[in-house]
Amino acid sequence: MTDPVQRLDFGRVSVFLGHKSGKYPDGNQVVVRGSDTRVAFDTPLVANRIGAELDAAELILLGHVHEDHMAGLHRLPRAAVQAHELDVDAVRSWDALRRHYGVRAAVADALLDKLRREFFYVPRPDASGYADGALWELGRTRVRALHMPGHTAGHCVLLVEPEGVAFLGDIDLTGFGPYYGDASSSLAAFRATLARVAELPAAIWVTSHHRGVYTDRGRFQEALAAFAAHLEQRNERLVRMLADGAKSLDELAAMRLVYPPQYEELWVDDAERRTIAQHLDELVAAGRVALDDAGRFVHT
Ligand SMILES: [Zn+2]
């Protein structure tokens, strides 16, 4: 992957597109050149192929904390690192990141190994927290953090003004649909976030993965609606999974709701379990699914 990094400019904001427009495990890098301060939003794998434009950043604002958004932190030991106060502990230590994911002890060492090898993972004990509404005046441009949780507890949209660029992070509008499978994730919070993100005062929407950049409000809203529709589709799929009889959470997780059956990753079993459990909560509350005497789920 030595081809030059594709770059899009919107005033003082530059977007460096990762491989396949930032398809996971890569991501898209945003750099904001204030007249006083240069800021980077996240540091995905592509951060390692940009050079001076990124390496001169004095401040890294993490929109949320996950391995694929921290893959360039090792290059910037002198830059200040900030994340929302509900995510910041996960930047500071591996132990907190492990709890943030909610990985089982049995796979924790293997995951740490993988993050070091594939994402240049280093913790940043020096990271500090920011709150909803935090404002950074960078000189002729400024950044506002809007807390939009669900993907993680501290997930934020970073809005650049006056350019009107909204960095959506992992409200990524991909065909996979919303991800809320970690210990710090929440389906209910993601639902509220999806309603709010439609109303952002933005003209350019930058996603972390695969979809890259939207500059047309109609196309953005269409993509957002398709992304949000995954939530109902998952509820319907789960009901169909119960059509031939009662199943336990473990049995449903083994059948897979969000990942393809052949897809193997260290976190898949835990993520499926948590994702399915949250949908079951919704379906039970709606009276469409109930628990039988053996503690298995049945379609009512
Ligand atoms: Zn993420």
py3Dmol code that shows the C-alpha trace and the ligand (Angstrom):
import py3Dmol

protein = """\
ATOM      1  CA  MET A   1       0.000   0.000   0.000  1.00  0.00           C
ATOM      2  CA  THR A   2       2.475   2.640  -1.143  1.00  0.00           C
ATOM      3  CA  ASP A   3       0.070   4.522  -3.419  1.00  0.00           C
ATOM      4  CA  PRO A   4      -0.320   8.203  -2.477  1.00  0.00           C
ATOM      5  CA  VAL A   5      -3.006   9.069   0.047  1.00  0.00           C
ATOM      6  CA  GLN A   6      -6.023  10.742  -1.544  1.00  0.00           C
ATOM      7  CA  ARG A   7      -6.827  14.085   0.027  1.00  0.00           C
ATOM      8  CA  LEU A   8      -9.893  16.349   0.024  1.00  0.00           C
ATOM      9  CA  ASP A   9      -9.770  19.961   1.228  1.00  0.00           C
ATOM     10  CA  PHE A  10     -12.582  22.048   2.706  1.00  0.00           C
ATOM     11  CA  GLY A  11     -11.129  25.381   3.822  1.00  0.00           C
ATOM     12  CA  ARG A  12      -8.826  24.646   6.751  1.00  0.00           C
ATOM     13  CA  VAL A  13     -10.018  21.057   6.972  1.00  0.00           C
ATOM     14  CA  SER A  14      -8.284  18.238   5.096  1.00  0.00           C
ATOM     15  CA  VAL A  15      -9.575  14.681   4.846  1.00  0.00           C
ATOM     16  CA  PHE A  16      -6.993  11.990   4.046  1.00  0.00           C
ATOM     17  CA  LEU A  17      -8.796   8.905   2.815  1.00  0.00           C
ATOM     18  CA  GLY A  18      -7.619   5.528   4.038  1.00  0.00           C
ATOM     19  CA  HIS A  19      -7.533   2.383   1.889  1.00  0.00           C
ATOM     20  CA  LYS A  20     -10.947   1.909   0.173  1.00  0.00           C
ATOM     21  CA  SER A  21     -12.184   5.223   1.593  1.00  0.00           C
ATOM     22  CA  GLY A  22     -11.252   4.056   5.081  1.00  0.00           C
ATOM     23  CA  LYS A  23     -12.758   0.569   5.040  1.00  0.00           C
ATOM     24  CA  TYR A  24     -12.008  -1.154   8.376  1.00  0.00           C
ATOM     25  CA  PRO A  25      -9.297  -1.848   9.544  1.00  0.00           C
ATOM     26  CA  ASP A  26      -8.259   1.491   7.958  1.00  0.00           C
ATOM     27  CA  GLY A  27     -10.116   4.783   8.492  1.00  0.00           C
ATOM     28  CA  ASN A  28     -10.207   8.385   7.259  1.00  0.00           C
ATOM     29  CA  GLN A  29      -7.952  11.025   8.792  1.00  0.00           C
ATOM     30  CA  VAL A  30      -9.153  14.589   9.392  1.00  0.00           C
ATOM     31  CA  VAL A  31      -6.642  17.385   9.993  1.00  0.00           C
ATOM     32  CA  VAL A  32      -7.736  20.943  10.897  1.00  0.00           C
ATOM     33  CA  ARG A  33      -5.143  23.666  10.324  1.00  0.00           C
ATOM     34  CA  GLY A  34      -6.077  26.515  12.657  1.00  0.00           C
ATOM     35  CA  SER A  35      -3.898  29.602  12.383  1.00  0.00           C
ATOM     36  CA  ASP A  36      -2.756  28.885  15.973  1.00  0.00           C
ATOM     37  CA  THR A  37      -3.144  25.137  16.435  1.00  0.00           C
ATOM     38  CA  ARG A  38      -3.139  22.095  14.183  1.00  0.00           C
ATOM     39  CA  VAL A  39      -5.514  19.334  15.261  1.00  0.00           C
ATOM     40  CA  ALA A  40      -6.027  15.759  14.080  1.00  0.00           C
ATOM     41  CA  PHE A  41      -9.308  13.880  14.589  1.00  0.00           C
ATOM     42  CA  ASP A  42      -8.442  10.294  15.547  1.00  0.00           C
ATOM     43  CA  THR A  43      -5.406   8.595  14.051  1.00  0.00           C
ATOM     44  CA  PRO A  44      -6.445   5.641  11.863  1.00  0.00           C
ATOM     45  CA  LEU A  45      -3.937   3.381  10.081  1.00  0.00           C
ATOM     46  CA  VAL A  46      -3.655   5.847   7.185  1.00  0.00           C
ATOM     47  CA  ALA A  47      -2.061   8.275   9.681  1.00  0.00           C
ATOM     48  CA  ASN A  48       1.104   6.239   9.179  1.00  0.00           C
ATOM     49  CA  ARG A  49       1.235   7.127   5.465  1.00  0.00           C
ATOM     50  CA  ILE A  50       0.582  10.888   5.571  1.00  0.00           C
ATOM     51  CA  GLY A  51       3.830  12.372   6.864  1.00  0.00           C
ATOM     52  CA  ALA A  52       4.469  15.997   7.908  1.00  0.00           C
ATOM     53  CA  GLU A  53       0.859  17.184   7.415  1.00  0.00           C
ATOM     54  CA  LEU A  54      -0.188  14.901  10.253  1.00  0.00           C
ATOM     55  CA  ASP A  55       3.021  14.688  12.252  1.00  0.00           C
ATOM     56  CA  ALA A  56       2.895  18.457  12.898  1.00  0.00           C
ATOM     57  CA  ALA A  57      -0.402  18.068  14.809  1.00  0.00           C
ATOM     58  CA  GLU A  58      -0.205  19.483  18.341  1.00  0.00           C
ATOM     59  CA  LEU A  59      -3.519  18.068  19.523  1.00  0.00           C
ATOM     60  CA  ILE A  60      -5.298  14.789  18.799  1.00  0.00           C
ATOM     61  CA  LEU A  61      -9.029  14.819  19.462  1.00  0.00           C
ATOM     62  CA  LEU A  62     -10.414  11.306  19.598  1.00  0.00           C
ATOM     63  CA  GLY A  63     -14.073  11.190  18.566  1.00  0.00           C
ATOM     64  CA  HIS A  64     -14.209   7.853  20.377  1.00  0.00           C
ATOM     65  CA  VAL A  65     -11.822   5.177  21.592  1.00  0.00           C
ATOM     66  CA  HIS A  66     -11.246   2.016  19.533  1.00  0.00           C
ATOM     67  CA  GLU A  67      -8.091   0.373  18.200  1.00  0.00           C
ATOM     68  CA  ASP A  68      -8.592   1.527  14.607  1.00  0.00           C
ATOM     69  CA  HIS A  69      -8.860   5.187  15.695  1.00  0.00           C
ATOM     70  CA  MET A  70      -5.634   5.143  17.745  1.00  0.00           C
ATOM     71  CA  ALA A  71      -3.265   3.552  15.217  1.00  0.00           C
ATOM     72  CA  GLY A  72      -1.172   6.703  14.719  1.00  0.00           C
ATOM     73  CA  LEU A  73      -0.823   7.783  18.365  1.00  0.00           C
ATOM     74  CA  HIS A  74       2.585   6.090  18.553  1.00  0.00           C
ATOM     75  CA  ARG A  75       3.889   8.622  15.972  1.00  0.00           C
ATOM     76  CA  LEU A  76       2.839  11.639  18.035  1.00  0.00           C
ATOM     77  CA  PRO A  77       4.243  11.162  21.546  1.00  0.00           C
ATOM     78  CA  ARG A  78       4.454  14.931  22.150  1.00  0.00           C
ATOM     79  CA  ALA A  79       0.954  15.827  20.933  1.00  0.00           C
ATOM     80  CA  ALA A  80      -1.765  16.288  23.556  1.00  0.00           C
ATOM     81  CA  VAL A  81      -4.466  13.589  23.342  1.00  0.00           C
ATOM     82  CA  GLN A  82      -8.072  14.140  24.391  1.00  0.00           C
ATOM     83  CA  ALA A  83     -11.184  11.968  24.376  1.00  0.00           C
ATOM     84  CA  HIS A  84     -14.663  12.360  25.854  1.00  0.00           C
ATOM     85  CA  GLU A  85     -14.622  11.830  29.624  1.00  0.00           C
ATOM     86  CA  LEU A  86     -16.596   8.560  29.288  1.00  0.00           C
ATOM     87  CA  ASP A  87     -14.025   7.094  26.851  1.00  0.00           C
ATOM     88  CA  VAL A  88     -10.778   8.629  28.085  1.00  0.00           C
ATOM     89  CA  ASP A  89      -9.847   5.902  30.586  1.00  0.00           C
ATOM     90  CA  ALA A  90      -9.761   3.456  27.677  1.00  0.00           C
ATOM     91  CA  VAL A  91      -6.999   5.567  26.059  1.00  0.00           C
ATOM     92  CA  ARG A  92      -4.955   5.644  29.252  1.00  0.00           C
ATOM     93  CA  SER A  93      -4.448   1.931  29.893  1.00  0.00           C
ATOM     94  CA  TRP A  94      -4.866  -1.476  28.322  1.00  0.00           C
ATOM     95  CA  ASP A  95      -6.800  -2.684  31.333  1.00  0.00           C
ATOM     96  CA  ALA A  96      -9.430   0.033  30.832  1.00  0.00           C
ATOM     97  CA  LEU A  97      -9.506  -0.551  27.044  1.00  0.00           C
ATOM     98  CA  ARG A  98     -10.099  -4.264  27.679  1.00  0.00           C
ATOM     99  CA  ARG A  99     -13.067  -3.419  29.933  1.00  0.00           C
ATOM    100  CA  HIS A 100     -14.330  -0.880  27.368  1.00  0.00           C
ATOM    101  CA  TYR A 101     -14.485  -3.702  24.783  1.00  0.00           C
ATOM    102  CA  GLY A 102     -15.695  -6.247  27.309  1.00  0.00           C
ATOM    103  CA  VAL A 103     -13.485  -9.049  25.958  1.00  0.00           C
ATOM    104  CA  ARG A 104     -13.334 -12.261  27.938  1.00  0.00           C
ATOM    105  CA  ALA A 105     -10.173 -12.884  29.948  1.00  0.00           C
ATOM    106  CA  ALA A 106      -9.447 -15.940  27.785  1.00  0.00           C
ATOM    107  CA  VAL A 107      -8.885 -13.829  24.645  1.00  0.00           C
ATOM    108  CA  ALA A 108      -7.519 -10.632  26.236  1.00  0.00           C
ATOM    109  CA  ASP A 109      -3.826 -11.487  25.720  1.00  0.00           C
ATOM    110  CA  ALA A 110      -4.391 -12.509  22.114  1.00  0.00           C
ATOM    111  CA  LEU A 111      -6.276  -9.269  21.479  1.00  0.00           C
ATOM    112  CA  LEU A 112      -3.508  -7.130  22.991  1.00  0.00           C
ATOM    113  CA  ASP A 113      -1.033  -8.942  20.761  1.00  0.00           C
ATOM    114  CA  LYS A 114      -3.153  -8.310  17.687  1.00  0.00           C
ATOM    115  CA  LEU A 115      -3.622  -4.608  18.491  1.00  0.00           C
ATOM    116  CA  ARG A 116       0.129  -4.160  18.897  1.00  0.00           C
ATOM    117  CA  ARG A 117       0.918  -5.972  15.649  1.00  0.00           C
ATOM    118  CA  GLU A 118      -1.850  -4.623  13.429  1.00  0.00           C
ATOM    119  CA  PHE A 119      -2.705  -1.210  14.958  1.00  0.00           C
ATOM    120  CA  PHE A 120       0.626  -0.060  16.509  1.00  0.00           C
ATOM    121  CA  TYR A 121      -1.273   0.068  19.796  1.00  0.00           C
ATOM    122  CA  VAL A 122       0.165   2.142  22.646  1.00  0.00           C
ATOM    123  CA  PRO A 123      -1.794   3.404  25.671  1.00  0.00           C
ATOM    124  CA  ARG A 124      -1.624   7.125  26.437  1.00  0.00           C
ATOM    125  CA  PRO A 125      -1.649   7.633  30.214  1.00  0.00           C
ATOM    126  CA  ASP A 126      -1.306  11.379  29.544  1.00  0.00           C
ATOM    127  CA  ALA A 127      -4.686  11.646  27.742  1.00  0.00           C
ATOM    128  CA  SER A 128      -7.224  14.075  29.197  1.00  0.00           C
ATOM    129  CA  GLY A 129     -11.014  14.161  29.047  1.00  0.00           C
ATOM    130  CA  TYR A 130     -13.417  16.616  27.394  1.00  0.00           C
ATOM    131  CA  ALA A 131     -17.148  17.104  27.986  1.00  0.00           C
ATOM    132  CA  ASP A 132     -20.170  17.460  25.705  1.00  0.00           C
ATOM    133  CA  GLY A 133     -20.115  20.925  24.119  1.00  0.00           C
ATOM    134  CA  ALA A 134     -16.339  21.365  24.539  1.00  0.00           C
ATOM    135  CA  LEU A 135     -14.992  24.061  22.229  1.00  0.00           C
ATOM    136  CA  TRP A 136     -11.466  24.416  20.845  1.00  0.00           C
ATOM    137  CA  GLU A 137     -10.542  27.773  19.319  1.00  0.00           C
ATOM    138  CA  LEU A 138      -7.770  26.947  16.834  1.00  0.00           C
ATOM    139  CA  GLY A 139      -7.398  30.336  15.156  1.00  0.00           C
ATOM    140  CA  ARG A 140      -9.826  31.233  12.328  1.00  0.00           C
ATOM    141  CA  THR A 141     -11.574  27.921  12.843  1.00  0.00           C
ATOM    142  CA  ARG A 142     -12.973  26.067  15.797  1.00  0.00           C
ATOM    143  CA  VAL A 143     -14.118  22.603  16.820  1.00  0.00           C
ATOM    144  CA  ARG A 144     -17.127  21.663  18.930  1.00  0.00           C
ATOM    145  CA  ALA A 145     -17.709  18.225  20.486  1.00  0.00           C
ATOM    146  CA  LEU A 146     -21.263  16.908  20.380  1.00  0.00           C
ATOM    147  CA  HIS A 147     -21.801  13.850  22.546  1.00  0.00           C
ATOM    148  CA  MET A 148     -23.495  11.222  20.366  1.00  0.00           C
ATOM    149  CA  PRO A 149     -23.147   7.956  22.305  1.00  0.00           C
ATOM    150  CA  GLY A 150     -24.156   4.425  21.402  1.00  0.00           C
ATOM    151  CA  HIS A 151     -21.180   3.080  19.465  1.00  0.00           C
ATOM    152  CA  THR A 152     -19.217   3.761  22.659  1.00  0.00           C
ATOM    153  CA  ALA A 153     -20.350   5.586  25.794  1.00  0.00           C
ATOM    154  CA  GLY A 154     -18.251   8.625  24.936  1.00  0.00           C
ATOM    155  CA  HIS A 155     -18.655   8.680  21.146  1.00  0.00           C
ATOM    156  CA  CYS A 156     -18.770  12.277  19.858  1.00  0.00           C
ATOM    157  CA  VAL A 157     -19.294  14.067  16.580  1.00  0.00           C
ATOM    158  CA  LEU A 158     -16.642  16.744  16.062  1.00  0.00           C
ATOM    159  CA  LEU A 159     -18.026  19.765  14.235  1.00  0.00           C
ATOM    160  CA  VAL A 160     -15.689  22.264  12.550  1.00  0.00           C
ATOM    161  CA  GLU A 161     -16.908  25.825  12.105  1.00  0.00           C
ATOM    162  CA  PRO A 162     -17.144  27.881   9.957  1.00  0.00           C
ATOM    163  CA  GLU A 163     -16.372  25.122   7.430  1.00  0.00           C
ATOM    164  CA  GLY A 164     -19.456  23.129   8.467  1.00  0.00           C
ATOM    165  CA  VAL A 165     -17.579  19.823   8.485  1.00  0.00           C
ATOM    166  CA  ALA A 166     -19.073  17.163  10.775  1.00  0.00           C
ATOM    167  CA  PHE A 167     -16.754  14.270  11.598  1.00  0.00           C
ATOM    168  CA  LEU A 168     -19.207  11.445  12.302  1.00  0.00           C
ATOM    169  CA  GLY A 169     -16.663   8.833  13.366  1.00  0.00           C
ATOM    170  CA  ASP A 170     -18.303   5.421  13.620  1.00  0.00           C
ATOM    171  CA  ILE A 171     -21.785   6.642  12.843  1.00  0.00           C
ATOM    172  CA  ASP A 172     -20.148   5.462   9.653  1.00  0.00           C
ATOM    173  CA  LEU A 173     -23.192   4.834   7.395  1.00  0.00           C
ATOM    174  CA  THR A 174     -21.671   1.553   6.132  1.00  0.00           C
ATOM    175  CA  GLY A 175     -23.600  -1.441   4.841  1.00  0.00           C
ATOM    176  CA  PHE A 176     -22.687  -3.323   8.041  1.00  0.00           C
ATOM    177  CA  GLY A 177     -24.996  -1.010   9.983  1.00  0.00           C
ATOM    178  CA  PRO A 178     -24.520   0.476  13.447  1.00  0.00           C
ATOM    179  CA  TYR A 179     -22.125  -1.327  15.811  1.00  0.00           C
ATOM    180  CA  TYR A 180     -23.044  -1.417  19.514  1.00  0.00           C
ATOM    181  CA  GLY A 181     -21.521  -4.742  20.536  1.00  0.00           C
ATOM    182  CA  ASP A 182     -18.981  -3.582  23.128  1.00  0.00           C
ATOM    183  CA  ALA A 183     -19.406  -3.402  26.890  1.00  0.00           C
ATOM    184  CA  SER A 184     -19.499   0.398  26.630  1.00  0.00           C
ATOM    185  CA  SER A 185     -21.978   0.418  23.709  1.00  0.00           C
ATOM    186  CA  SER A 186     -25.739   0.975  23.845  1.00  0.00           C
ATOM    187  CA  LEU A 187     -28.414   0.248  21.257  1.00  0.00           C
ATOM    188  CA  ALA A 188     -30.863   2.619  22.991  1.00  0.00           C
ATOM    189  CA  ALA A 189     -28.302   5.429  22.990  1.00  0.00           C
ATOM    190  CA  PHE A 190     -27.472   4.743  19.315  1.00  0.00           C
ATOM    191  CA  ARG A 191     -31.167   5.093  18.408  1.00  0.00           C
ATOM    192  CA  ALA A 192     -31.300   8.536  20.031  1.00  0.00           C
ATOM    193  CA  THR A 193     -28.024   9.512  18.337  1.00  0.00           C
ATOM    194  CA  LEU A 194     -29.306   8.527  14.877  1.00  0.00           C
ATOM    195  CA  ALA A 195     -32.283  10.849  15.311  1.00  0.00           C
ATOM    196  CA  ARG A 196     -30.057  13.744  16.402  1.00  0.00           C
ATOM    197  CA  VAL A 197     -27.304  13.329  13.819  1.00  0.00           C
ATOM    198  CA  ALA A 198     -29.787  14.094  11.022  1.00  0.00           C
ATOM    199  CA  GLU A 199     -30.190  17.629  12.388  1.00  0.00           C
ATOM    200  CA  LEU A 200     -26.513  18.616  12.586  1.00  0.00           C
ATOM    201  CA  PRO A 201     -25.759  22.127  11.306  1.00  0.00           C
ATOM    202  CA  ALA A 202     -23.283  20.785   8.727  1.00  0.00           C
ATOM    203  CA  ALA A 203     -22.675  20.912   4.971  1.00  0.00           C
ATOM    204  CA  ILE A 204     -20.002  18.192   4.772  1.00  0.00           C
ATOM    205  CA  TRP A 205     -20.201  14.872   6.615  1.00  0.00           C
ATOM    206  CA  VAL A 206     -17.055  12.772   7.068  1.00  0.00           C
ATOM    207  CA  THR A 207     -17.393   9.140   8.152  1.00  0.00           C
ATOM    208  CA  SER A 208     -14.514   7.133   9.539  1.00  0.00           C
ATOM    209  CA  HIS A 209     -15.055   4.092   7.353  1.00  0.00           C
ATOM    210  CA  HIS A 210     -15.677   3.118   3.727  1.00  0.00           C
ATOM    211  CA  ARG A 211     -18.258   5.796   2.823  1.00  0.00           C
ATOM    212  CA  GLY A 212     -15.764   8.644   3.083  1.00  0.00           C
ATOM    213  CA  VAL A 213     -17.272  12.092   2.590  1.00  0.00           C
ATOM    214  CA  TYR A 214     -20.807  13.329   1.808  1.00  0.00           C
ATOM    215  CA  THR A 215     -21.223  16.845   0.416  1.00  0.00           C
ATOM    216  CA  ASP A 216     -24.899  16.564  -0.511  1.00  0.00           C
ATOM    217  CA  ARG A 217     -27.504  16.728   2.283  1.00  0.00           C
ATOM    218  CA  GLY A 218     -29.990  14.542   0.383  1.00  0.00           C
ATOM    219  CA  ARG A 219     -27.435  11.773  -0.170  1.00  0.00           C
ATOM    220  CA  PHE A 220     -26.306  11.996   3.452  1.00  0.00           C
ATOM    221  CA  GLN A 221     -29.881  11.676   4.720  1.00  0.00           C
ATOM    222  CA  GLU A 222     -30.571   8.764   2.402  1.00  0.00           C
ATOM    223  CA  ALA A 223     -27.452   6.955   3.668  1.00  0.00           C
ATOM    224  CA  LEU A 224     -28.392   7.733   7.273  1.00  0.00           C
ATOM    225  CA  ALA A 225     -31.903   6.326   6.810  1.00  0.00           C
ATOM    226  CA  ALA A 226     -30.509   3.109   5.277  1.00  0.00           C
ATOM    227  CA  PHE A 227     -28.006   2.836   8.139  1.00  0.00           C
ATOM    228  CA  ALA A 228     -30.708   3.318  10.789  1.00  0.00           C
ATOM    229  CA  ALA A 229     -32.982   0.771   9.063  1.00  0.00           C
ATOM    230  CA  HIS A 230     -30.539  -1.974  10.102  1.00  0.00           C
ATOM    231  CA  LEU A 231     -31.916  -1.736  13.656  1.00  0.00           C
ATOM    232  CA  GLU A 232     -35.450  -2.832  12.654  1.00  0.00           C
ATOM    233  CA  GLN A 233     -34.032  -5.375  10.187  1.00  0.00           C
ATOM    234  CA  ARG A 234     -32.053  -6.942  13.042  1.00  0.00           C
ATOM    235  CA  ASN A 235     -35.175  -7.139  15.221  1.00  0.00           C
ATOM    236  CA  GLU A 236     -37.051  -8.887  12.394  1.00  0.00           C
ATOM    237  CA  ARG A 237     -34.155 -11.284  11.713  1.00  0.00           C
ATOM    238  CA  LEU A 238     -34.014 -12.168  15.400  1.00  0.00           C
ATOM    239  CA  VAL A 239     -37.744 -12.925  15.460  1.00  0.00           C
ATOM    240  CA  ARG A 240     -37.245 -15.202  12.420  1.00  0.00           C
ATOM    241  CA  MET A 241     -34.372 -16.962  14.251  1.00  0.00           C
ATOM    242  CA  LEU A 242     -36.941 -17.943  16.900  1.00  0.00           C
ATOM    243  CA  ALA A 243     -39.506 -19.170  14.353  1.00  0.00           C
ATOM    244  CA  ASP A 244     -38.594 -22.867  14.738  1.00  0.00           C
ATOM    245  CA  GLY A 245     -38.623 -22.874  18.537  1.00  0.00           C
ATOM    246  CA  ALA A 246     -37.228 -21.455  21.775  1.00  0.00           C
ATOM    247  CA  LYS A 247     -33.527 -20.624  21.951  1.00  0.00           C
ATOM    248  CA  SER A 248     -31.078 -19.511  24.609  1.00  0.00           C
ATOM    249  CA  LEU A 249     -28.920 -16.417  24.237  1.00  0.00           C
ATOM    250  CA  ASP A 250     -25.903 -18.679  23.621  1.00  0.00           C
ATOM    251  CA  GLU A 251     -27.705 -20.555  20.857  1.00  0.00           C
ATOM    252  CA  LEU A 252     -28.760 -17.305  19.198  1.00  0.00           C
ATOM    253  CA  ALA A 253     -25.226 -15.928  19.450  1.00  0.00           C
ATOM    254  CA  ALA A 254     -23.875 -19.076  17.777  1.00  0.00           C
ATOM    255  CA  MET A 255     -26.327 -18.503  14.890  1.00  0.00           C
ATOM    256  CA  ARG A 256     -25.012 -14.908  14.474  1.00  0.00           C
ATOM    257  CA  LEU A 257     -27.157 -11.827  14.041  1.00  0.00           C
ATOM    258  CA  VAL A 258     -24.734  -9.227  12.660  1.00  0.00           C
ATOM    259  CA  TYR A 259     -21.566 -10.996  11.494  1.00  0.00           C
ATOM    260  CA  PRO A 260     -21.479 -13.530   8.635  1.00  0.00           C
ATOM    261  CA  PRO A 261     -21.245 -17.136   9.946  1.00  0.00           C
ATOM    262  CA  GLN A 262     -17.717 -17.658   8.588  1.00  0.00           C
ATOM    263  CA  TYR A 263     -16.300 -14.384   9.945  1.00  0.00           C
ATOM    264  CA  GLU A 264     -13.869 -15.058  12.801  1.00  0.00           C
ATOM    265  CA  GLU A 265     -12.436 -12.415  15.107  1.00  0.00           C
ATOM    266  CA  LEU A 266     -11.482 -12.546  18.777  1.00  0.00           C
ATOM    267  CA  TRP A 267     -14.394 -10.300  19.796  1.00  0.00           C
ATOM    268  CA  VAL A 268     -17.160 -11.724  17.611  1.00  0.00           C
ATOM    269  CA  ASP A 269     -18.789 -14.075  20.162  1.00  0.00           C
ATOM    270  CA  ASP A 270     -18.930 -11.398  22.871  1.00  0.00           C
ATOM    271  CA  ALA A 271     -20.170  -8.737  20.444  1.00  0.00           C
ATOM    272  CA  GLU A 272     -22.904 -11.017  19.046  1.00  0.00           C
ATOM    273  CA  ARG A 273     -24.057 -11.903  22.545  1.00  0.00           C
ATOM    274  CA  ARG A 274     -24.314  -8.269  23.658  1.00  0.00           C
ATOM    275  CA  THR A 275     -25.928  -7.134  20.400  1.00  0.00           C
ATOM    276  CA  ILE A 276     -28.554  -9.894  20.518  1.00  0.00           C
ATOM    277  CA  ALA A 277     -29.253  -9.310  24.221  1.00  0.00           C
ATOM    278  CA  GLN A 278     -30.050  -5.641  23.541  1.00  0.00           C
ATOM    279  CA  HIS A 279     -32.426  -6.527  20.688  1.00  0.00           C
ATOM    280  CA  LEU A 280     -34.083  -9.174  22.868  1.00  0.00           C
ATOM    281  CA  ASP A 281     -34.659  -6.504  25.533  1.00  0.00           C
ATOM    282  CA  GLU A 282     -36.463  -4.378  22.954  1.00  0.00           C
ATOM    283  CA  LEU A 283     -38.517  -7.304  21.642  1.00  0.00           C
ATOM    284  CA  VAL A 284     -39.475  -8.438  25.156  1.00  0.00           C
ATOM    285  CA  ALA A 285     -40.511  -4.862  26.049  1.00  0.00           C
ATOM    286  CA  ALA A 286     -42.630  -4.770  22.858  1.00  0.00           C
ATOM    287  CA  GLY A 287     -44.286  -8.071  23.796  1.00  0.00           C
ATOM    288  CA  ARG A 288     -42.992  -9.855  20.665  1.00  0.00           C
ATOM    289  CA  VAL A 289     -40.611 -12.188  22.533  1.00  0.00           C
ATOM    290  CA  ALA A 290     -40.972 -13.798  25.945  1.00  0.00           C
ATOM    291  CA  LEU A 291     -38.917 -16.016  28.253  1.00  0.00           C
ATOM    292  CA  ASP A 292     -40.109 -19.611  28.715  1.00  0.00           C
ATOM    293  CA  ASP A 293     -39.794 -21.584  31.954  1.00  0.00           C
ATOM    294  CA  ALA A 294     -36.340 -22.828  30.970  1.00  0.00           C
ATOM    295  CA  GLY A 295     -35.055 -19.274  30.485  1.00  0.00           C
ATOM    296  CA  ARG A 296     -35.058 -19.524  26.681  1.00  0.00           C
ATOM    297  CA  PHE A 297     -36.495 -16.933  24.348  1.00  0.00           C
ATOM    298  CA  VAL A 298     -39.690 -17.637  22.414  1.00  0.00           C
ATOM    299  CA  HIS A 299     -41.581 -15.762  19.730  1.00  0.00           C
ATOM    300  CA  THR A 300     -44.995 -14.839  21.185  1.00  0.00           C
TER     301      THR A 300
END
"""
ligand_1 = """\
1
ZN
Zn -15.291 2.397 16.727
"""
view = py3Dmol.view(width=600, height=400)
view.addModel(protein, "pdb")
view.setStyle({"model": 0}, {"cartoon": {"style": "trace"}})
view.addModel(ligand_1, "xyz")
view.setStyle({"model": 1}, {"stick": {}})
view.zoomTo()
view.show()
